[in-house]
Amino acid sequence: MVISVKVKFGSDKREIEKIDETNYIVFLKERPVKGKANKEMLQLLEKYFNKNAKIISGKTLSKKLVKIE
């Protein structure tokens, strides 16, 4: 499954908001520095779906495509 993720950096909360079946907003505490935000996002998504997650595109953008396997 491939999902579209909009990332909100520097939030007070760490959570995932489902928009529809393939679109999500992820709120992260980390800022996009040295891959820390991507790592935090992948950890949240893996816990949420209970599956592995991998960034397909948008590694340096706030909009990403993520494969859930």
Phi, psi and omega in degrees: 000137177245131180238156175259131184236128171257122185258132174250112184273155174065032180278161175282344184237160174242102180203167179244130178246122181273124177271308173207195187299332184237003181235130184222153170246131180243123178263126184237147174280326183289154172265158181284072180236124177053036175076005182295321180292319178298318180298314179297318180298314180297321178298317179296315181295320178296322178290319181297313183268346184059038179214168177288147178232143181217135178284125179269314178211159179087027184304326181253012181247167177276344174255125185228153168254128184234133177265127177255120183233000000 
